[in-house]
Amino acid sequence: MESFFNSQSYNQLLERLDSINPDNPPLWGKMTTAQMMNHCQEPLKIALGYNDKNLKSNWVVKLLFKKMLYSPKPFKKNAPTPPAFRSTATFNFEEQKAELKKWMQELYNDRHNPNRAPHPVFGTFTEEQWGILQWKHLNHHFEQFGV
């Protein structure tokens, strides 16, 4: 399985991000490219221990969805987005792209952190699971915009 923490996979994600332009139409969903880039920053921040969304654990969600996050199956198109992660405002494309790259770089540099805080909703992940989850999420949204 692909992992955000694998250098080749990480570099491919960066290349794909660079190939997105503001006019890429979504193949599904309603987000613009700038909204998608804003949205994609949040799981990276959570992996780095920033939970400014005040997320709380939910045993039902944890039971039903945790394994899906790092399974080999891709995320479903048009799956519902939790309200805390919806990006509906108008954002500057270049600013959001730079911010997404910044958070990607920070997490990649922190990839071997043995003291990573548990996910506020889903609990503890291994390093491998964090890497798979981050790759799957970015891949899902990059595919959403045709890259």
C-alpha positions in Angstrom: 0.0 0.0 0.0 1.1 3.5 -0.7 2.2 5.7 2.3 2.6 9.4 2.8 5.7 8.5 4.7 7.4 6.7 1.8 9.7 9.2 0.1 8.7 8.2 -3.5 5.0 8.3 -2.7 5.4 11.6 -0.9 7.3 13.2 -3.9 4.7 11.9 -6.3 2.0 13.6 -4.2 3.9 16.9 -4.3 4.2 16.6 -8.1 0.5 15.9 -8.4 -0.3 18.9 -6.2 1.9 21.1 -8.4 0.0 19.9 -11.5 -3.4 21.2 -10.1 -4.4 24.6 -11.3 -7.3 26.9 -10.2 -9.4 25.9 -13.1 -9.4 22.2 -12.6 -13.1 21.2 -12.4 -14.0 18.6 -9.8 -14.9 15.2 -11.2 -17.3 14.8 -8.2 -18.3 16.9 -5.3 -18.7 20.7 -5.0 -15.4 22.0 -3.8 -13.1 24.2 -5.8 -9.4 23.4 -5.9 -8.6 26.1 -3.3 -11.3 24.7 -1.0 -10.0 21.1 -1.5 -6.5 22.3 -0.5 -7.8 24.0 2.6 -9.7 20.8 3.5 -6.7 18.6 3.0 -4.7 20.5 5.5 -6.8 19.5 8.4 -5.9 15.7 8.6 -2.2 16.7 8.3 -2.6 19.1 11.2 -4.4 16.5 13.3 -1.5 14.0 12.7 0.9 16.7 13.9 -1.2 17.2 17.1 -3.1 20.3 16.2 -6.8 19.8 17.0 -8.3 23.2 16.7 -11.6 21.7 15.6 -12.3 20.5 19.2 -13.0 17.0 17.9 -14.3 14.4 20.3 -14.1 10.6 20.2 -17.3 8.8 19.1 -17.2 5.0 19.7 -19.8 4.4 17.0 -17.8 6.3 14.3 -14.6 4.7 15.6 -16.1 1.2 15.4 -17.6 1.7 11.9 -14.9 3.8 10.2 -11.4 3.4 11.7 -10.3 0.4 9.7 -11.7 1.9 6.5 -9.3 4.8 6.9 -6.2 2.7 6.3 -7.6 -0.3 4.4 -6.6 -0.9 0.8 -10.0 0.2 -0.5 -10.2 3.7 -1.8 -12.5 6.3 -0.2 -15.9 6.5 -1.8 -16.7 9.5 -4.1 -19.1 11.9 -2.6 -18.8 10.4 0.9 -20.1 12.8 3.5 -17.6 15.2 5.1 -17.9 15.9 8.8 -19.0 19.5 9.3 -15.8 20.5 11.1 -13.9 19.6 7.9 -16.1 21.3 5.3 -14.4 24.1 3.4 -17.0 26.3 1.8 -15.4 29.8 2.0 -13.7 31.5 -0.8 -9.9 30.9 -0.6 -6.9 32.1 -2.5 -5.6 29.2 -4.6 -1.9 30.0 -4.3 -2.1 30.7 -0.6 -3.9 27.4 0.0 -1.4 25.5 -2.2 1.5 26.9 -0.2 -0.2 26.1 3.1 -0.9 22.5 2.0 2.7 22.0 0.9 3.9 23.5 4.3 1.7 21.0 6.3 2.7 18.1 4.1 6.4 19.0 4.6 6.0 19.3 8.3 4.3 15.9 8.6 6.8 14.2 6.3 9.7 15.6 8.4 7.9 14.3 11.5 7.1 10.9 10.1 9.1 8.9 12.6 7.7 10.6 15.6 7.3 7.9 18.2 5.2 10.2 20.4 2.4 11.0 18.0 -0.8 11.9 19.8 -3.8 9.7 19.2 -6.4 10.9 16.6 -9.0 12.8 18.6 -11.9 10.7 17.1 -10.3 7.4 16.1 -7.6 6.9 18.7 -4.2 5.5 18.2 -2.7 4.7 14.8 0.6 3.1 14.1 3.1 5.0 12.0 2.2 2.8 9.0 -1.5 3.5 9.5 -1.0 7.2 9.7 1.0 7.1 6.5 -1.6 5.1 4.6 -4.4 7.3 5.9 -2.7 10.5 4.8 -1.8 9.2 1.4 -5.4 7.8 0.8 -6.9 11.2 1.8 -4.7 13.3 -0.5 -4.9 10.8 -3.3 -8.7 10.8 -3.1 -8.9 14.6 -3.4 -6.2 14.8 -6.1 -8.1 12.3 -8.1 -11.2 14.4 -7.5 -9.4 17.1 -9.6 -8.1 14.7 -12.2 -4.5 14.4 -11.1 
